[in-house]
Amino acid sequence: MRDQWAKELYVRGEKAADHDAIFDINRLAFGREDEGTLINDIRKTRSYEFGFSLVAVKEDVILGHVLFSKGFITHRGRRFKCLILGPIAVLPEHQRKGIGKALVNEGLERAKEVGFGAVIVVGDPAYYGQFGFKPAVTMKLRTSLKIPDENFMAKEISRNALRGIIGTVMFPREFLALAEADKKRADEKAKLDEKARLEESVMLEARNIASNTFNKPAVVEPAENTEQETRTDLSTEDNAAVNEPGDNNNETNTSDLTDEITGSEKPDENNTVM
């Protein structure tokens, strides 16, 4: 099924009517407009090589695009032509179907036919390794762009095309502008990530402080024993009231009560028997 699908796909050079579709494919594939703008800008310069801006078409619909633009390798004051591969883009819903591979292979075949000695690419070693690209540093090439060595690759189109050449790859200046924009975005993203990390750290610290505060055992201060003291004071007051000397009513009443119980009476002087 896939083979039949691939047979219905073909690659051709771009036409003026394809420019908008190419821009949209790159925008959708990369999630931004930078690559589409780069392609539009290169079309206006001498770096644009006619017949090397390729589109993959199926049923009259453009599904992918690749650009091979003109670059140079400088060596001892001389310049050697080469091609710069990229950008390459495929509509997201049609990726992993061999469209990108078809575009690259067609571009490499055209480069060989025209007589270019080498092609330079910046990309994934695992992907471009299948086309014969190798780290450019192993071929004694370098670049002014800040690119990891494993992502800066080259391929000799004709045998020994780079033998004896120890030089610097000169990309179209539009690539330099894109690289600077990418670096700026990366720096801004790093700052935002660092800011977010610091804010998260502060929030976690605040949560820890709040958690420790709420979970800390409450210390209950011993209450003043005012009730006991009050009772003690009341008892003392009552005792004082009982023991306080009064009008001796208790003594009088007791004496009278005793007399009444014993039935004794006081002697009457007038009734005294002589």
CYANA upper distance limits for C-alpha pairs under 8 A (distance plus 0.5 A):
  1 MET  CA      5 TRP  CA      6.75
  2 ARG  CA      6 ALA  CA      6.60
  2 ARG  CA     97 LYS  CA      8.40
  3 ASP  CA      7 LYS  CA      6.67
  4 GLN  CA      8 GLU  CA      7.06
  5 TRP  CA      9 LEU  CA      7.29
  6 ALA  CA     98 GLY  CA      8.12
  8 GLU  CA     58 LYS  CA      6.57
  8 GLU  CA     59 GLU  CA      8.08
  9 LEU  CA     56 ALA  CA      7.22
  9 LEU  CA     57 VAL  CA      6.19
  9 LEU  CA     58 LYS  CA      5.28
  9 LEU  CA     59 GLU  CA      8.41
 10 TYR  CA     56 ALA  CA      6.21
 10 TYR  CA     57 VAL  CA      5.99
 10 TYR  CA     58 LYS  CA      7.18
 11 VAL  CA     54 LEU  CA      7.10
 11 VAL  CA     55 VAL  CA      6.10
 11 VAL  CA     56 ALA  CA      4.97
 11 VAL  CA     57 VAL  CA      6.68
 11 VAL  CA    102 ALA  CA      7.83
 11 VAL  CA    103 LEU  CA      7.08
 11 VAL  CA    106 GLU  CA      7.72
 12 ARG  CA     54 LEU  CA      6.09
 12 ARG  CA     55 VAL  CA      6.16
 12 ARG  CA     56 ALA  CA      7.23
 12 ARG  CA     57 VAL  CA      8.30
 13 GLY  CA     51 GLY  CA      5.79
 13 GLY  CA     52 PHE  CA      7.12
 13 GLY  CA     53 SER  CA      6.32
 13 GLY  CA     54 LEU  CA      4.97
 13 GLY  CA     55 VAL  CA      6.66
 14 GLU  CA     18 ASP  CA      6.64
 14 GLU  CA     19 HIS  CA      8.24
 14 GLU  CA     51 GLY  CA      7.89
 14 GLU  CA     53 SER  CA      6.25
 14 GLU  CA     54 LEU  CA      5.91
 14 GLU  CA     55 VAL  CA      6.42
 15 LYS  CA     19 HIS  CA      7.71
 18 ASP  CA     22 ILE  CA      6.59
 19 HIS  CA     23 PHE  CA      6.70
 20 ASP  CA     24 ASP  CA      6.79
 21 ALA  CA     25 ILE  CA      6.65
 21 ALA  CA     62 ILE  CA      7.62
 22 ILE  CA     26 ASN  CA      6.83
 22 ILE  CA     36 GLY  CA      7.71
 22 ILE  CA     55 VAL  CA      8.48
 22 ILE  CA     62 ILE  CA      8.35
 22 ILE  CA     64 GLY  CA      8.15
 22 ILE  CA     65 HIS  CA      6.97
 23 PHE  CA     27 ARG  CA      6.70
 23 PHE  CA     33 GLU  CA      8.17
 23 PHE  CA     35 GLU  CA      8.43
 23 PHE  CA     36 GLY  CA      5.05
 23 PHE  CA     37 THR  CA      7.96
 23 PHE  CA     39 ILE  CA      8.50
 24 ASP  CA     28 LEU  CA      6.57
 24 ASP  CA     36 GLY  CA      7.91
 25 ILE  CA     29 ALA  CA      6.50
 25 ILE  CA     63 LEU  CA      7.96
 25 ILE  CA     64 GLY  CA      7.26
 25 ILE  CA     65 HIS  CA      8.06
 25 ILE  CA     89 ALA  CA      6.96
 25 ILE  CA     90 VAL  CA      6.89
 25 ILE  CA     91 LEU  CA      6.12
 26 ASN  CA     30 PHE  CA      6.40
 26 ASN  CA     31 GLY  CA      8.32
 26 ASN  CA     32 ARG  CA      8.26
 26 ASN  CA     33 GLU  CA      7.69
 26 ASN  CA     35 GLU  CA      6.69
 26 ASN  CA     36 GLY  CA      6.07
 26 ASN  CA     65 HIS  CA      8.44
 26 ASN  CA     88 ILE  CA      8.30
 26 ASN  CA     89 ALA  CA      5.93
 26 ASN  CA     90 VAL  CA      7.87
 26 ASN  CA     91 LEU  CA      8.37
 27 ARG  CA     31 GLY  CA      5.82
 27 ARG  CA     32 ARG  CA      5.45
 27 ARG  CA     33 GLU  CA      5.48
 27 ARG  CA     34 ASP  CA      8.21
 27 ARG  CA     35 GLU  CA      7.73
 27 ARG  CA     36 GLY  CA      6.93
 28 LEU  CA     32 ARG  CA      7.66
 28 LEU  CA     91 LEU  CA      7.13
 28 LEU  CA     92 PRO  CA      7.51
 29 ALA  CA     89 ALA  CA      6.32
 29 ALA  CA     90 VAL  CA      6.67
 29 ALA  CA     91 LEU  CA      6.33
 29 ALA  CA     92 PRO  CA      6.32
 30 PHE  CA     35 GLU  CA      8.15
 30 PHE  CA     89 ALA  CA      8.19
 33 GLU  CA     37 THR  CA      6.64
 34 ASP  CA     38 LEU  CA      6.61
 34 ASP  CA    178 LEU  CA      7.69
 35 GLU  CA     39 ILE  CA      6.82
 35 GLU  CA     87 PRO  CA      7.18
 36 GLY  CA     40 ASN  CA      6.85
 37 THR  CA     41 ASP  CA      6.62
 38 LEU  CA     42 ILE  CA      6.69
 38 LEU  CA    174 GLU  CA      6.82
 38 LEU  CA    175 PHE  CA      7.89
 38 LEU  CA    178 LEU  CA      7.98
 39 ILE  CA     43 ARG  CA      6.84
 39 ILE  CA     67 LEU  CA      8.03
 40 ASN  CA     44 LYS  CA      7.60
 41 ASP  CA     45 THR  CA      7.64
 41 ASP  CA    174 GLU  CA      7.68
 42 ILE  CA     46 ARG  CA      8.20
 42 ILE  CA     47 SER  CA      6.71
 42 ILE  CA     48 TYR  CA      6.16
 42 ILE  CA     69 SER  CA      8.30
 42 ILE  CA    172 PRO  CA      8.45
 42 ILE  CA    174 GLU  CA      7.40
 43 ARG  CA     47 SER  CA      8.08
 43 ARG  CA     48 TYR  CA      5.71
 44 LYS  CA     48 TYR  CA      7.76
 46 ARG  CA     70 LYS  CA      8.30
 47 SER  CA     69 SER  CA      6.04
 47 SER  CA     70 LYS  CA      5.14
 47 SER  CA     71 GLY  CA      7.39
 47 SER  CA    172 PRO  CA      6.88
 48 TYR  CA     68 PHE  CA      8.50
 48 TYR  CA     69 SER  CA      5.80
 48 TYR  CA     70 LYS  CA      6.79
 49 GLU  CA     53 SER  CA      8.13
 49 GLU  CA     68 PHE  CA      7.74
 49 GLU  CA     69 SER  CA      6.22
 49 GLU  CA     70 LYS  CA      6.71
 52 PHE  CA     67 LEU  CA      6.60
 52 PHE  CA     68 PHE  CA      5.69
 52 PHE  CA     69 SER  CA      7.59
 52 PHE  CA    107 GLY  CA      7.04
 52 PHE  CA    110 ARG  CA      8.27
 53 SER  CA     65 HIS  CA      7.84
 53 SER  CA     66 VAL  CA      6.44
 53 SER  CA     67 LEU  CA      4.98
 53 SER  CA     68 PHE  CA      6.64
 53 SER  CA     69 SER  CA      8.49
 54 LEU  CA     65 HIS  CA      6.09
 54 LEU  CA     66 VAL  CA      5.86
 54 LEU  CA     67 LEU  CA      6.89
 54 LEU  CA    103 LEU  CA      7.34
 54 LEU  CA    107 GLY  CA      8.05
 55 VAL  CA     62 ILE  CA      6.91
 55 VAL  CA     63 LEU  CA      7.95
 55 VAL  CA     64 GLY  CA      6.11
 55 VAL  CA     65 HIS  CA      4.89
 55 VAL  CA     66 VAL  CA      7.12
 55 VAL  CA    103 LEU  CA      7.70
 56 ALA  CA     62 ILE  CA      6.24
 56 ALA  CA     63 LEU  CA      6.17
 56 ALA  CA     64 GLY  CA      5.51
 56 ALA  CA     65 HIS  CA      6.72
 56 ALA  CA     99 ILE  CA      7.29
 56 ALA  CA    102 ALA  CA      8.28
 56 ALA  CA    103 LEU  CA      7.14
 57 VAL  CA     61 VAL  CA      5.88
 57 VAL  CA     62 ILE  CA      5.01
 57 VAL  CA     63 LEU  CA      6.36
 57 VAL  CA     64 GLY  CA      7.88
 58 LYS  CA     62 ILE  CA      7.14
 58 LYS  CA     63 LEU  CA      7.66
 63 LEU  CA     90 VAL  CA      6.37
 63 LEU  CA     91 LEU  CA      6.17
 63 LEU  CA     94 HIS  CA      7.51
 63 LEU  CA     99 ILE  CA      8.26
 64 GLY  CA     88 ILE  CA      8.15
 64 GLY  CA     89 ALA  CA      6.08
 64 GLY  CA     90 VAL  CA      4.59
 64 GLY  CA     91 LEU  CA      6.70
 64 GLY  CA     99 ILE  CA      7.19
 64 GLY  CA    100 GLY  CA      7.57
 64 GLY  CA    103 LEU  CA      8.35
 65 HIS  CA     88 ILE  CA      6.24
 65 HIS  CA     89 ALA  CA      5.93
 65 HIS  CA     90 VAL  CA      6.99
 65 HIS  CA    100 GLY  CA      8.44
 65 HIS  CA    103 LEU  CA      7.59
 66 VAL  CA     85 LEU  CA      8.13
 66 VAL  CA     86 GLY  CA      6.60
 66 VAL  CA     87 PRO  CA      6.43
 66 VAL  CA     88 ILE  CA      4.72
 66 VAL  CA     89 ALA  CA      6.96
 66 VAL  CA    100 GLY  CA      8.50
 66 VAL  CA    103 LEU  CA      6.83
 66 VAL  CA    104 VAL  CA      7.80
 67 LEU  CA     85 LEU  CA      6.66
 67 LEU  CA     86 GLY  CA      5.67
 67 LEU  CA     87 PRO  CA      6.33
 67 LEU  CA     88 ILE  CA      7.02
 68 PHE  CA     83 LEU  CA      6.40
 68 PHE  CA     84 ILE  CA      5.89
 68 PHE  CA     85 LEU  CA      5.14
 68 PHE  CA     86 GLY  CA      6.61
 68 PHE  CA    107 GLY  CA      7.68
 69 SER  CA     83 LEU  CA      6.05
 69 SER  CA     84 ILE  CA      5.66
 69 SER  CA     85 LEU  CA      7.23
 69 SER  CA     86 GLY  CA      8.34
 69 SER  CA    172 PRO  CA      8.40
 70 LYS  CA     81 LYS  CA      7.64
 70 LYS  CA     82 CYS  CA      6.64
 70 LYS  CA     83 LEU  CA      5.30
 70 LYS  CA     84 ILE  CA      6.57
 70 LYS  CA    171 PHE  CA      8.48
 70 LYS  CA    172 PRO  CA      7.86
 71 GLY  CA     81 LYS  CA      6.54
 71 GLY  CA     82 CYS  CA      5.64
 71 GLY  CA     83 LEU  CA      5.90
 71 GLY  CA     84 ILE  CA      6.46
 71 GLY  CA    169 VAL  CA      7.80
 71 GLY  CA    170 MET  CA      6.26
 71 GLY  CA    171 PHE  CA      5.83
 71 GLY  CA    172 PRO  CA      6.77
 72 PHE  CA     79 ARG  CA      6.35
 72 PHE  CA     80 PHE  CA      5.81
 72 PHE  CA     81 LYS  CA      5.15
 72 PHE  CA     82 CYS  CA      5.93
 72 PHE  CA     83 LEU  CA      8.28
 72 PHE  CA    169 VAL  CA      6.34
 72 PHE  CA    170 MET  CA      5.58
 72 PHE  CA    171 PHE  CA      7.57
 73 ILE  CA     79 ARG  CA      5.98
 73 ILE  CA     80 PHE  CA      5.52
 73 ILE  CA     81 LYS  CA      6.99
 73 ILE  CA     82 CYS  CA      7.49
 73 ILE  CA    167 GLY  CA      6.41
 73 ILE  CA    168 THR  CA      5.92
 73 ILE  CA    169 VAL  CA      4.98
 73 ILE  CA    170 MET  CA      6.44
 74 THR  CA     78 ARG  CA      6.06
 74 THR  CA     79 ARG  CA      5.00
 74 THR  CA     80 PHE  CA      6.89
 74 THR  CA    167 GLY  CA      5.67
 74 THR  CA    168 THR  CA      5.89
 74 THR  CA    169 VAL  CA      7.11
 74 THR  CA    170 MET  CA      7.79
 75 HIS  CA     79 ARG  CA      6.76
 75 HIS  CA     80 PHE  CA      8.27
 75 HIS  CA    165 ILE  CA      6.79
 75 HIS  CA    166 ILE  CA      6.60
 75 HIS  CA    167 GLY  CA      5.20
 75 HIS  CA    168 THR  CA      7.67
 76 ARG  CA    167 GLY  CA      8.26
 81 LYS  CA    116 PHE  CA      7.29
 81 LYS  CA    117 GLY  CA      7.83
 81 LYS  CA    118 ALA  CA      8.43
 82 CYS  CA    116 PHE  CA      6.42
 82 CYS  CA    117 GLY  CA      6.78
 82 CYS  CA    118 ALA  CA      5.69
 82 CYS  CA    119 VAL  CA      6.14
 82 CYS  CA    120 ILE  CA      7.73
 83 LEU  CA    111 ALA  CA      8.39
 83 LEU  CA    116 PHE  CA      7.69
 83 LEU  CA    118 ALA  CA      7.05
 83 LEU  CA    119 VAL  CA      5.19
 83 LEU  CA    120 ILE  CA      6.64
 84 ILE  CA    119 VAL  CA      6.32
 84 ILE  CA    120 ILE  CA      5.39
 84 ILE  CA    121 VAL  CA      6.39
 84 ILE  CA    171 PHE  CA      7.72
 85 LEU  CA    119 VAL  CA      7.21
 85 LEU  CA    120 ILE  CA      6.55
 85 LEU  CA    121 VAL  CA      5.55
 85 LEU  CA    122 VAL  CA      8.27
 86 GLY  CA    121 VAL  CA      7.36
 86 GLY  CA    122 VAL  CA      8.33
 88 ILE  CA    100 GLY  CA      7.73
 89 ALA  CA    100 GLY  CA      7.84
 90 VAL  CA     94 HIS  CA      7.13
 90 VAL  CA     95 GLN  CA      6.42
 90 VAL  CA     99 ILE  CA      7.61
 90 VAL  CA    100 GLY  CA      7.24
 91 LEU  CA     95 GLN  CA      6.85
 94 HIS  CA     99 ILE  CA      8.32
 95 GLN  CA     99 ILE  CA      7.59
 95 GLN  CA    100 GLY  CA      8.35
 98 GLY  CA    102 ALA  CA      6.71
 99 ILE  CA    103 LEU  CA      6.84
100 GLY  CA    104 VAL  CA      6.79
101 LYS  CA    105 ASN  CA      6.61
102 ALA  CA    106 GLU  CA      6.68
103 LEU  CA    107 GLY  CA      6.78
104 VAL  CA    108 LEU  CA      6.68
105 ASN  CA    109 GLU  CA      6.65
105 ASN  CA    131 PHE  CA      8.25
106 GLU  CA    110 ARG  CA      6.74
107 GLY  CA    111 ALA  CA      6.67
108 LEU  CA    112 LYS  CA      6.82
108 LEU  CA    119 VAL  CA      8.48
108 LEU  CA    157 ILE  CA      7.99
109 GLU  CA    113 GLU  CA      6.83
110 ARG  CA    114 VAL  CA      6.66
111 ALA  CA    115 GLY  CA      6.62
111 ALA  CA    116 PHE  CA      5.87
111 ALA  CA    157 ILE  CA      7.79
112 LYS  CA    116 PHE  CA      6.52
112 LYS  CA    117 GLY  CA      8.07
112 LYS  CA    157 ILE  CA      6.33
112 LYS  CA    158 SER  CA      7.47
115 GLY  CA    158 SER  CA      8.39
116 PHE  CA    157 ILE  CA      7.27
116 PHE  CA    158 SER  CA      8.16
117 GLY  CA    156 GLU  CA      6.48
117 GLY  CA    157 ILE  CA      5.66
117 GLY  CA    158 SER  CA      5.89
117 GLY  CA    161 ALA  CA      5.70
117 GLY  CA    162 LEU  CA      7.94
118 ALA  CA    154 ALA  CA      7.37
118 ALA  CA    155 LYS  CA      6.01
118 ALA  CA    156 GLU  CA      4.92
118 ALA  CA    157 ILE  CA      5.56
118 ALA  CA    158 SER  CA      7.76
118 ALA  CA    161 ALA  CA      7.29
118 ALA  CA    162 LEU  CA      7.90
119 VAL  CA    154 ALA  CA      6.20
119 VAL  CA    155 LYS  CA      5.82
119 VAL  CA    156 GLU  CA      7.14
119 VAL  CA    157 ILE  CA      7.53
120 ILE  CA    152 PHE  CA      8.19
120 ILE  CA    153 MET  CA      6.39
120 ILE  CA    154 ALA  CA      4.97
120 ILE  CA    155 LYS  CA      7.06
121 VAL  CA    151 ASN  CA      8.48
121 VAL  CA    152 PHE  CA      6.85
121 VAL  CA    153 MET  CA      5.90
121 VAL  CA    154 ALA  CA      6.74
122 VAL  CA    147 ILE  CA      8.44
122 VAL  CA    151 ASN  CA      5.83
122 VAL  CA    152 PHE  CA      5.37
122 VAL  CA    153 MET  CA      6.67
123 GLY  CA    127 TYR  CA      8.45
123 GLY  CA    128 TYR  CA      7.69
123 GLY  CA    151 ASN  CA      5.58
123 GLY  CA    152 PHE  CA      7.45
123 GLY  CA    153 MET  CA      8.23
124 ASP  CA    128 TYR  CA      6.72
124 ASP  CA    151 ASN  CA      6.45
125 PRO  CA    129 GLY  CA      5.87
125 PRO  CA    133 PHE  CA      8.29
125 PRO  CA    134 LYS  CA      8.27
125 PRO  CA    150 GLU  CA      7.06
125 PRO  CA    151 ASN  CA      6.59
125 PRO  CA    153 MET  CA      8.27
126 ALA  CA    130 GLN  CA      7.68
127 TYR  CA    131 PHE  CA      8.45
128 TYR  CA    132 GLY  CA      7.48
128 TYR  CA    133 PHE  CA      6.24
129 GLY  CA    133 PHE  CA      5.46
129 GLY  CA    134 LYS  CA      7.03
132 GLY  CA    155 LYS  CA      6.76
133 PHE  CA    153 MET  CA      6.33
133 PHE  CA    154 ALA  CA      5.76
133 PHE  CA    155 LYS  CA      5.19
134 LYS  CA    138 THR  CA      8.05
134 LYS  CA    153 MET  CA      5.66
134 LYS  CA    154 ALA  CA      6.05
134 LYS  CA    155 LYS  CA      6.92
135 PRO  CA    139 MET  CA      7.97
135 PRO  CA    149 ASP  CA      7.06
135 PRO  CA    150 GLU  CA      6.26
135 PRO  CA    151 ASN  CA      7.69
135 PRO  CA    152 PHE  CA      6.41
135 PRO  CA    153 MET  CA      4.81
135 PRO  CA    154 ALA  CA      6.80
136 ALA  CA    140 LYS  CA      7.07
136 ALA  CA    141 LEU  CA      5.83
136 ALA  CA    142 ARG  CA      7.48
136 ALA  CA    149 ASP  CA      7.96
136 ALA  CA    152 PHE  CA      6.36
136 ALA  CA    153 MET  CA      5.02
136 ALA  CA    154 ALA  CA      5.53
137 VAL  CA    141 LEU  CA      5.60
137 VAL  CA    142 ARG  CA      6.78
137 VAL  CA    149 ASP  CA      7.30
137 VAL  CA    152 PHE  CA      8.38
137 VAL  CA    153 MET  CA      8.37
139 MET  CA    154 ALA  CA      8.48
139 MET  CA    162 LEU  CA      7.71
139 MET  CA    163 ARG  CA      8.48
139 MET  CA    166 ILE  CA      8.21
140 LYS  CA    165 ILE  CA      7.87
140 LYS  CA    166 ILE  CA      5.72
140 LYS  CA    167 GLY  CA      7.52
141 LEU  CA    165 ILE  CA      8.37
141 LEU  CA    166 ILE  CA      6.33
141 LEU  CA    167 GLY  CA      5.83
141 LEU  CA    168 THR  CA      6.26
141 LEU  CA    169 VAL  CA      7.34
142 ARG  CA    167 GLY  CA      6.95
142 ARG  CA    168 THR  CA      5.33
142 ARG  CA    169 VAL  CA      6.67
143 THR  CA    147 ILE  CA      8.46
143 THR  CA    168 THR  CA      5.75
143 THR  CA    169 VAL  CA      5.76
143 THR  CA    170 MET  CA      7.59
144 SER  CA    168 THR  CA      8.00
144 SER  CA    169 VAL  CA      8.37
145 LEU  CA    176 LEU  CA      7.92
145 LEU  CA    179 ALA  CA      8.06
147 ILE  CA    151 ASN  CA      7.16
147 ILE  CA    152 PHE  CA      6.90
148 PRO  CA    152 PHE  CA      7.04
149 ASP  CA    153 MET  CA      8.33
156 GLU  CA    160 ASN  CA      7.43
156 GLU  CA    161 ALA  CA      6.41
156 GLU  CA    162 LEU  CA      7.34
157 ILE  CA    161 ALA  CA      7.71
171 PHE  CA    175 PHE  CA      6.84
171 PHE  CA    176 LEU  CA      7.78
172 PRO  CA    176 LEU  CA      7.63
173 ARG  CA    177 ALA  CA      7.03
174 GLU  CA    178 LEU  CA      6.87
175 PHE  CA    179 ALA  CA      6.58
176 LEU  CA    180 GLU  CA      6.67
177 ALA  CA    181 ALA  CA      6.70
178 LEU  CA    182 ASP  CA      6.61
179 ALA  CA    183 LYS  CA      6.65
180 GLU  CA    184 LYS  CA      6.64
181 ALA  CA    185 ARG  CA      6.68
182 ASP  CA    186 ALA  CA      6.58
183 LYS  CA    187 ASP  CA      6.61
184 LYS  CA    188 GLU  CA      6.67
185 ARG  CA    189 LYS  CA      6.51
186 ALA  CA    190 ALA  CA      6.60
187 ASP  CA    191 LYS  CA      6.77
188 GLU  CA    192 LEU  CA      6.69
189 LYS  CA    193 ASP  CA      6.50
190 ALA  CA    194 GLU  CA      6.59
191 LYS  CA    195 LYS  CA      6.58
192 LEU  CA    196 ALA  CA      6.55
193 ASP  CA    197 ARG  CA      6.55
194 GLU  CA    198 LEU  CA      6.68
195 LYS  CA    199 GLU  CA      6.65
196 ALA  CA    200 GLU  CA      6.53
197 ARG  CA    201 SER  CA      6.60
198 LEU  CA    202 VAL  CA      6.69
199 GLU  CA    203 MET  CA      6.68
200 GLU  CA    204 LEU  CA      6.62
201 SER  CA    205 GLU  CA      6.65
202 VAL  CA    206 ALA  CA      6.64
203 MET  CA    207 ARG  CA      6.64
204 LEU  CA    208 ASN  CA      6.64
205 GLU  CA    209 ILE  CA      6.74
206 ALA  CA    210 ALA  CA      6.63
207 ARG  CA    211 SER  CA      6.43
208 ASN  CA    212 ASN  CA      6.58
209 ILE  CA    213 THR  CA      6.64
210 ALA  CA    214 PHE  CA      6.70
211 SER  CA    215 ASN  CA      6.49
212 ASN  CA    216 LYS  CA      6.38
225 ASN  CA    229 GLU  CA      6.89
226 THR  CA    230 THR  CA      6.43
227 GLU  CA    231 ARG  CA      6.59
228 GLN  CA    232 THR  CA      6.52
229 GLU  CA    233 ASP  CA      6.53
230 THR  CA    234 LEU  CA      6.56
231 ARG  CA    235 SER  CA      6.65
232 THR  CA    236 THR  CA      6.68
233 ASP  CA    237 GLU  CA      6.60
234 LEU  CA    238 ASP  CA      6.64
235 SER  CA    239 ASN  CA      6.65
236 THR  CA    240 ALA  CA      6.59
237 GLU  CA    241 ALA  CA      6.68
238 ASP  CA    242 VAL  CA      6.82
239 ASN  CA    243 ASN  CA      6.64
240 ALA  CA    244 GLU  CA      6.32
248 ASN  CA    252 THR  CA      7.00
249 ASN  CA    253 ASN  CA      6.52
250 ASN  CA    254 THR  CA      6.54
251 GLU  CA    255 SER  CA      6.79
252 THR  CA    256 ASP  CA      6.71
253 ASN  CA    257 LEU  CA      6.48
254 THR  CA    258 THR  CA      6.64
255 SER  CA    259 ASP  CA      6.79
256 ASP  CA    260 GLU  CA      6.70
257 LEU  CA    261 ILE  CA      6.74
258 THR  CA    262 THR  CA      6.77
259 ASP  CA    263 GLY  CA      6.37
259 ASP  CA    264 SER  CA      6.14
259 ASP  CA    265 GLU  CA      7.74
260 GLU  CA    264 SER  CA      7.52
267 PRO  CA    271 ASN  CA      8.25
267 PRO  CA    272 THR  CA      8.01
268 ASP  CA    272 THR  CA      6.96
